[in-house]
Amino acid sequence: MNIDQEAILRTFLDESEEHLGQMEEALIVLETRPEDEETLQLIFRVAHTLKGNASSLGFPRLAAFAHAMEDALHRLREHTIPVTADLVTLLLRAVDALRQMIPEAVSGIDEIRPAHQELLDAFTEAGKATAEPTGTAPGDRRDPRKPWGRRKEDLQAWKERGRSLRVDIEKLDRILDLTGEIAIARGRLRQMLEERMGRGAEEVLEAHLETDHLYLELQELVMKARMVPIGPTFRQYIRTVRDMAAATGKSVRLLIAGEDVEVDTRVIEHLRDPLTHMVRNAVDHGLESPAAREVQGKDPCGHITLKAFHEAGTIVIQVSDDGMGLNRGRILDRAKALGLLAEPDQATDAELFRLIFEPGFSTAETVTDRSGRGVGMDVVRRNIESLHGSVEIASQERKGATITIRLPLTLAIIEGFAVGVGDETYVIPLEAILECLELPADERSEGSGRGVINLRGEPLPYVRLRDLFGFAGAGAGRENIVVVRQGSRRAGIAVDRLYGASQAVIKPMAELFQGLPGIAGSTIIGNGRVALILDVPGLLREAVERGAQPEGSEEPLQPALP
């Protein structure tokens, strides 16, 4: 019998990570509900399964570590040792150790490191503790300040697992890539049919439309296969909140809403780091100490909420806290010191709060191992914008703050709007466009790369794409403005021509062209040529920075691709 050892090990890795996630969540629940036998049994079963799998695959040291953990859990089941915060912390550290040991064992390094041996010794010491006297009920020792809910129904999120089939993400990527190639070929075929067919073209086009229908159905099915619920990602932060609360001496509870909202698995991968920064900042900076909250008449236990929902073809993720909110005065003073705003005293809340995402911007009075170095929120913005999304902050003093992230449902295919500048075609994500209009004649002065027009009584700043990208030659006699938005900001992009909306299959940029300002990717349009996809947030930020310079002093961005 031929045995695919590599496939078995991959399955072991995947299942182990899922089991460890279950164990981590269950341990935190057990800390708040030490009398919950069902939760304790689940934790024990996971440890027993890990031990058995490690032993059967020939990893004796990994199996020995899991056995020591199982032994401590067995004592908990037998009520010979009590559930304490210290023991839960020890078990959580063991979960972290297993997350390190399992991949190492699979790669051929099955050993117990000194740090792991310390945990084994700690388990031995923990076994010497005594439990409550036999026959005494442990009582309901739930603590509403802990980072997980108090109701037993809350546990169903991780106790119930739906039926699923494991599929290699690379296979799904390839399937999606093929549907993208079909989309490109389909667009070219339609264009050729419309341009070259004469009499009888209606029947051919009708057959083509029927093929289109089948393709779109296939594409939708592939996209659904890549979608995963965001709940498991949100629940990973239960541990983060617990550890941060312990480190800062605060009482914090994590609330989760919209666990069933689905998003592309690639989006999930890029979302973890930004969410980690935001959750940690909410605990460290946003929430007050229990004593300070009591003085203000608040619940001593602070609340952080992770929420997800769909809105207009995008996924919206919000991280909220009920803490002190952003300190507007301190942000304003910092902005003045760094010279980040031309008229800081006239700045709106939205303009000030956006400075939080600038590199190196920090209002922390002291630097700790958790925060205060001015890194983190700029990483959040870069990561979100790399996903073609946007991020903004709303805050109320002493009531808390909310960070809102808007992301496309997928990173592979977008609805785009094609525009022309010179001989080049560019694609603007359709979800960023508000409207299109003709540029007023009095604004068509040569050499002016930016300006402001009156849009129904409101000023609308705009930039010329031709000037930003350094196009040579005279511009078009008639120009159009594409009004785009990023969060609460609006601006216009002046272009020569408007081609219309269509699906754009995002293609990776060659390494030479990666990181071009104002460019988010590329796609192939109906005539077979490459079109660049505009990075609206980056483009507007570049335009704002140029707006502070004297007219004519700007250098163009990277020239258009040939």
C-alpha positions in Angstrom: 0.0 0.0 0.0 1.4 3.4 -1.0 1.1 5.9 1.8 1.4 9.6 1.1 3.4 10.6 4.2 3.6 14.2 3.1 -0.2 14.5 2.8 -0.6 12.8 6.2 1.7 15.4 7.8 -0.1 18.3 6.1 -3.4 17.0 7.5 -1.8 16.6 11.0 -0.6 20.3 10.8 -4.0 21.6 9.7 -6.0 19.6 12.3 -3.5 20.4 15.1 -3.9 24.1 14.5 -7.6 23.8 14.5 -7.5 21.7 17.8 -5.2 24.2 19.5 -7.5 27.1 18.6 -10.4 25.2 20.1 -8.3 24.4 23.2 -7.2 28.0 23.6 -10.8 29.4 23.5 -12.1 26.6 25.8 -9.4 27.4 28.4 -10.4 31.0 28.6 -14.0 30.0 28.9 -13.0 27.5 31.7 -11.3 30.3 33.6 -14.7 32.2 33.8 -16.7 29.0 34.3 -14.6 26.5 36.3 -17.6 24.3 37.0 -18.3 23.7 33.3 -17.6 20.0 32.9 -18.4 19.9 29.2 -15.7 22.5 28.4 -13.2 20.6 30.5 -14.0 17.4 28.7 -13.5 19.1 25.4 -10.0 20.4 26.4 -9.0 17.0 27.7 -10.2 15.3 24.4 -8.1 17.7 22.3 -5.0 17.0 24.4 -5.6 13.3 24.2 -6.0 13.5 20.4 -2.8 15.5 19.9 -0.9 13.0 22.1 -2.2 10.0 20.1 -1.6 11.6 16.7 2.0 12.6 17.7 2.7 9.1 19.0 1.3 7.4 15.9 3.4 9.6 13.6 6.6 8.9 15.4 7.1 12.1 17.5 7.8 10.7 21.0 9.0 14.0 22.6 6.0 15.9 21.3 3.7 13.1 22.5 5.4 13.2 25.9 4.8 16.9 26.2 1.1 16.5 25.2 0.9 13.6 27.8 2.1 15.9 30.6 -0.6 18.4 29.6 -3.2 15.7 29.4 -2.2 14.5 32.9 -2.8 18.0 34.4 -6.1 18.1 32.7 -7.0 14.7 34.1 -6.4 16.0 37.6 -8.7 18.8 36.8 -11.4 16.3 35.7 -10.9 14.4 38.9 -11.1 17.6 41.0 -7.8 16.8 42.7 -6.4 20.2 41.7 -8.5 23.5 41.3 -9.0 25.6 38.3 -7.0 28.8 38.9 -5.9 31.7 36.8 -2.3 30.6 37.2 -3.1 27.1 36.0 -5.0 28.4 33.0 -2.1 30.7 32.2 0.2 27.7 32.4 -2.0 25.7 30.0 -2.2 28.6 27.6 1.6 28.7 27.6 1.6 25.0 26.8 -0.7 25.7 23.8 1.9 28.3 22.6 4.6 25.7 23.0 2.7 23.1 21.0 2.2 25.7 18.2 6.0 25.8 18.1 6.7 22.1 18.6 4.3 20.6 16.1 5.7 22.3 12.9 9.2 21.6 14.2 8.4 17.9 14.7 6.9 17.7 11.2 10.1 19.3 9.8 12.2 16.7 11.5 13.1 18.4 14.8 11.3 16.5 17.6 12.8 17.8 20.8 11.9 19.4 24.1 13.7 22.8 24.4 14.7 24.3 27.8 11.6 26.5 27.8 9.4 23.5 27.2 11.1 21.6 30.0 10.3 24.5 32.3 6.6 24.0 31.5 6.8 20.3 32.2 8.4 21.1 35.6 5.6 23.6 36.2 3.0 20.9 35.5 4.6 18.7 38.1 4.5 21.5 40.7 0.8 22.2 39.7 0.0 18.6 40.5 0.9 19.1 44.1 -1.9 21.7 44.7 -5.0 20.6 46.5 -8.6 21.1 45.4 -11.6 22.2 47.3 -12.9 19.7 49.9 -14.8 16.8 48.4 -18.5 17.4 48.4 -18.2 21.1 48.3 -19.8 22.6 45.2 -17.4 25.0 43.4 -20.2 27.5 42.9 -20.7 29.9 40.1 -17.3 31.7 39.9 -18.0 33.5 36.7 -16.4 36.9 36.3 -18.1 39.3 34.0 -14.9 41.2 33.6 -13.2 38.3 31.8 -12.7 38.5 28.0 -15.5 36.0 27.2 -19.3 35.9 27.7 -21.0 34.5 30.7 -23.8 32.6 29.1 -23.5 28.9 28.2 -25.0 29.7 24.8 -21.9 31.7 24.0 -19.9 28.4 23.9 -21.8 27.1 20.9 -19.7 29.3 18.5 -16.8 26.9 18.9 -18.5 23.7 20.1 -20.5 23.4 16.9 -18.4 22.8 13.7 -20.0 22.6 10.3 -19.3 20.0 7.7 -16.4 21.0 5.4 -13.9 19.7 2.9 -10.3 20.7 3.1 -9.1 22.1 -0.2 -5.6 23.3 -0.9 -5.8 27.1 -1.2 -3.3 26.9 -4.1 -5.8 24.8 -6.1 -8.5 27.4 -5.4 -6.1 30.1 -6.5 -5.4 28.3 -9.8 -9.1 27.7 -10.4 -9.8 31.4 -9.8 -6.9 32.3 -12.1 -8.4 30.2 -14.8 -11.8 31.9 -14.5 -9.9 35.1 -14.8 -8.3 34.0 -18.0 -11.7 33.0 -19.3 -13.0 36.5 -18.3 -10.2 38.1 -20.4 -10.9 35.9 -23.4 -14.6 36.5 -23.0 -14.1 40.2 -23.1 -11.9 40.1 -26.2 -14.3 37.8 -28.0 -17.3 40.1 -27.3 -15.4 43.1 -28.5 -14.3 41.3 -31.7 -17.8 40.1 -32.4 -19.3 43.6 -31.9 -16.7 45.2 -34.1 -16.4 42.7 -37.0 -19.7 40.8 -37.3 -22.3 42.1 -39.7 -25.6 40.4 -40.6 -26.3 37.4 -38.3 -24.3 38.9 -35.5 -27.3 38.9 -33.2 -27.5 35.1 -33.1 -23.7 34.8 -32.4 -23.9 37.4 -29.7 -26.9 35.6 -28.1 -24.9 32.4 -28.0 -22.0 34.4 -26.5 -24.3 35.8 -23.8 -25.5 32.3 -22.9 -21.9 31.3 -22.5 -21.4 34.4 -20.3 -24.2 33.3 -18.1 -22.5 29.9 -17.5 -19.2 31.6 -16.9 -20.6 34.0 -14.3 -22.2 31.1 -12.5 -18.9 29.3 -12.4 -17.1 32.4 -11.2 -19.7 32.9 -8.4 -19.3 29.3 -7.3 -15.5 29.6 -7.2 -15.7 32.8 -5.2 -18.1 31.1 -2.7 -15.6 28.2 -2.3 -13.0 30.7 -1.2 -15.2 32.4 1.3 -14.8 31.7 5.0 -16.6 33.0 8.0 -14.7 35.7 9.9 -15.8 34.3 13.3 -12.7 32.1 13.9 -10.4 35.0 13.1 -12.3 37.2 15.6 -12.2 34.6 18.3 -8.4 34.4 18.1 -8.4 37.8 19.9 -10.0 36.4 23.0 -6.5 35.3 24.0 -5.0 38.6 23.0 -7.5 40.6 25.1 -6.9 38.3 28.1 -3.2 38.6 28.0 -3.2 42.4 27.4 -5.7 42.9 30.2 -3.5 41.0 32.6 -0.4 42.9 31.5 -2.1 46.3 31.9 -4.1 45.5 35.1 -7.4 46.2 33.4 -10.7 44.3 33.3 -11.8 43.8 29.7 -14.4 41.8 27.9 -14.4 41.0 24.2 -17.8 41.1 22.4 -18.2 39.6 18.9 -20.9 40.4 16.3 -21.3 39.1 12.8 -19.3 35.9 13.1 -21.1 34.3 10.2 -20.1 37.1 7.7 -18.0 35.5 5.0 -14.9 37.0 3.3 -12.3 35.7 0.9 -9.7 33.6 2.6 -6.8 35.7 1.2 -8.4 38.8 2.8 -8.5 37.0 6.1 -4.7 36.3 5.9 -3.9 40.0 5.4 -6.4 41.1 8.1 -4.8 39.4 11.1 -1.9 41.9 11.7 -4.0 45.0 11.4 -6.7 43.6 13.8 -4.0 42.6 16.3 -2.6 46.2 16.3 -6.1 47.7 16.8 -7.2 45.3 19.6 -3.9 45.8 21.5 -4.2 49.6 21.1 -7.8 49.5 22.3 -6.8 47.7 25.5 -3.6 49.6 26.2 -4.7 53.2 25.1 -8.4 53.2 24.7 -9.7 51.7 28.0 -9.2 53.2 31.4 -8.2 51.3 34.6 -11.1 49.9 36.6 -10.7 52.6 39.3 -10.7 55.4 36.7 -13.9 53.9 35.1 -15.6 53.7 38.4 -14.9 57.4 39.1 -16.6 58.2 35.8 -19.6 56.1 36.7 -18.7 53.4 34.1 -18.7 49.7 34.5 -15.2 48.8 35.9 -15.0 46.2 33.1 -14.2 47.7 29.7 -15.7 46.4 26.5 -14.1 45.9 23.1 -16.3 44.9 20.2 -15.3 43.2 17.0 -18.1 43.5 14.4 -18.5 42.5 10.8 -21.2 43.1 8.2 -21.7 43.5 4.5 -22.4 46.9 3.0 -22.7 47.8 -0.7 -20.6 44.9 -2.0 -17.9 45.3 0.6 -17.2 43.9 4.0 -17.1 46.3 6.9 -15.1 45.5 10.1 -15.3 47.7 13.1 -13.2 47.6 16.3 -14.9 49.6 19.0 -14.2 50.3 22.7 -16.1 52.2 25.4 -13.0 53.9 26.8 -11.8 57.4 27.0 -11.8 58.2 23.3 -9.0 60.0 21.4 -7.5 63.0 23.1 -8.1 65.7 20.5 -6.0 68.3 22.3 -3.0 66.0 22.5 -3.3 65.0 18.9 -3.5 68.7 17.9 -0.4 69.6 19.9 1.5 66.7 18.3 0.4 67.7 14.8 1.6 71.3 15.5 5.0 70.0 16.8 5.5 67.9 13.7 4.0 70.4 11.2 1.6 67.9 9.7 -1.2 70.4 9.0 -1.2 73.7 7.2 -3.9 75.2 9.5 -4.1 72.8 12.5 -6.5 75.0 14.5 -9.0 74.8 11.7 -8.7 71.1 11.3 -11.8 68.9 11.6 -11.9 65.9 13.9 -11.7 63.6 10.9 -8.6 65.4 9.6 -6.9 65.2 13.0 -7.8 61.6 13.7 -6.3 60.5 10.3 -2.9 61.6 11.6 -3.0 58.6 13.9 -2.1 56.5 10.8 1.0 58.6 9.9 4.3 56.9 10.4 5.9 57.7 13.7 2.9 59.6 15.1 2.4 58.8 18.7 0.9 60.7 21.7 2.1 58.2 24.3 3.9 59.9 27.1 6.1 56.9 27.9 7.4 54.0 25.8 6.7 50.5 27.0 7.1 47.0 25.6 3.5 47.3 24.4 3.3 50.7 22.8 4.5 54.3 22.5 7.0 53.9 19.7 4.8 55.3 16.9 4.6 52.1 15.0 1.5 50.0 14.5 -1.3 52.2 13.2 0.7 53.2 10.0 1.1 49.5 9.5 -2.7 49.1 9.8 -3.3 51.7 7.1 -0.7 50.3 4.7 -2.0 46.7 5.1 -5.6 47.8 4.6 -4.8 49.9 1.6 -2.8 47.1 0.1 -6.1 45.2 0.1 -7.8 48.0 -1.8 -9.6 49.0 1.3 -10.0 52.1 3.5 -9.8 52.8 7.3 -11.1 55.7 9.3 -11.7 56.6 13.0 -14.6 58.1 14.9 -14.3 59.1 18.5 -16.3 60.7 21.3 -14.5 61.9 24.4 -15.0 59.6 27.4 -17.4 57.4 25.4 -14.9 55.5 23.2 -13.6 55.2 19.7 -14.5 53.1 16.6 -12.1 52.2 13.8 -14.0 51.2 10.6 -12.3 49.2 7.9 -13.9 48.7 4.5 -12.6 45.9 2.3 -13.5 44.3 -1.0 -15.0 40.8 -0.7 -12.2 39.4 -2.9 -8.7 40.4 -3.9 -8.9 38.6 -7.3 -11.7 40.3 -9.2 -13.1 43.8 -8.9 -15.8 45.8 -10.6 -13.8 48.6 -12.3 -14.3 51.7 -14.4 -11.9 52.2 -17.3 -10.6 55.7 -18.1 -8.1 57.0 -20.7 -5.1 59.3 -20.5 -3.1 59.7 -23.7 -2.9 56.3 -25.2 -3.0 54.5 -21.8 -6.0 53.0 -20.1 -6.4 52.9 -16.3 -9.0 51.2 -14.1 -10.5 52.8 -11.0 -12.3 50.5 -8.5 -16.0 51.1 -9.1 -16.8 51.1 -5.3 -14.6 54.2 -4.9 -16.4 56.2 -7.6 -19.3 58.5 -6.7 -20.0 60.1 -10.1 -18.4 61.5 -13.3 -18.8 64.9 -14.8 -17.2 67.2 -17.4 -14.4 69.4 -16.3 -15.5 73.1 -16.6 -13.9 74.9 -19.6 -12.3 77.6 -17.4 -10.3 74.8 -15.5 -8.6 73.5 -18.7 -5.5 75.5 -18.4 -2.3 73.9 -19.6 0.3 73.1 -16.9 -2.1 73.2 -14.0 -1.9 69.8 -12.4 -4.6 70.4 -9.7 -7.4 72.7 -8.8 -10.8 73.1 -7.1 -14.2 73.1 -8.7 -17.6 73.9 -7.4 -19.7 70.8 -7.1 -23.2 71.7 -6.2 -22.1 74.4 -3.8 -19.3 72.3 -2.2 -15.6 72.6 -3.1 -14.1 69.6 -4.8 -10.3 69.4 -5.1 -9.0 67.5 -8.1 -5.7 66.3 -9.6 -4.9 65.6 -13.3 -3.8 62.0 -13.8 -1.8 63.3 -16.9 0.3 65.6 -14.7 0.7 63.1 -11.8 2.1 60.4 -14.1 4.2 62.9 -16.2 2.5 62.3 -19.7 4.2 64.2 -22.5 2.2 66.1 -25.2 -0.9 68.1 -25.2 -4.0 67.0 -23.3 -7.4 66.3 -24.6 -9.6 69.2 -25.6 -12.3 67.9 -23.4 -11.6 66.5 -19.9 -13.7 64.6 -17.4 -13.6 64.5 -13.6 -14.1 61.1 -11.9 -15.3 61.9 -8.3 -13.8 59.3 -5.9 -14.0 58.9 -2.2 -11.9 57.3 0.6 -13.8 57.1 3.8 -15.2 60.6 4.4 -12.9 62.3 1.9 -13.8 63.2 -1.6 -11.7 64.4 -4.5 -11.7 64.4 -8.3 -9.3 62.7 -10.8 -9.2 64.5 -14.2 -8.8 62.2 -17.2 -9.1 62.5 -21.0 -11.7 59.9 -21.6 -14.3 57.7 -19.9 -14.6 54.1 -21.2 -17.1 52.6 -18.8 -17.6 49.8 -16.2 -16.5 46.2 -16.5 -15.0 43.4 -14.4 -11.2 43.6 -13.9 -9.2 40.6 -13.1 -6.3 41.7 -10.9 -2.9 40.5 -12.0 0.2 40.8 -9.9 2.7 43.5 -10.9 6.2 42.5 -12.0 8.8 43.0 -9.2 10.3 46.0 -11.0 7.0 47.9 -10.9 5.8 46.9 -7.4 5.4 49.8 -5.0 4.7 52.4 -7.7 2.8 55.3 -6.0 -0.8 55.5 -7.1 -0.8 52.0 -8.6 -2.5 49.0 -7.0 -2.1 46.4 -9.7 -2.8 45.6 -13.3 -5.4 43.9 -15.5 -5.8 42.9 -19.1 -8.6 44.7 -21.0 -10.7 43.6 -23.9 -8.2 44.6 -26.6 -5.6 42.4 -25.0 -3.5 45.4 -23.6 -2.4 45.9 -20.0 -4.2 48.5 -17.9 -3.0 49.7 -14.5 -5.4 49.7 -11.6 -5.3 52.9 -9.6 -4.7 52.9 -5.9 -7.3 55.5 -4.9 -6.2 56.0 -1.2 -2.5 56.2 -2.2 -3.2 58.5 -5.1 -5.3 60.9 -3.0 -2.6 61.0 -0.3 0.0 61.8 -2.9 -2.2 64.5 -4.2 -2.7 66.0 -0.8 1.0 66.1 -0.1 1.6 67.8 -3.5 -1.1 70.3 -2.7 1.0 71.7 0.1 3.8 72.5 -2.4 4.0 75.6 -4.5 2.4 75.3 -8.0 4.9 73.9 -10.5 7.4 72.5 -8.0 6.2 68.9 -8.2 8.0 66.1 -9.8 5.8 63.6 -11.7 5.2 60.2 -10.3 6.7 57.2 -12.1 5.9 57.5 -15.9 3.2 55.4 -17.5 4.2 51.9 -18.6 4.8 51.5 -22.3 
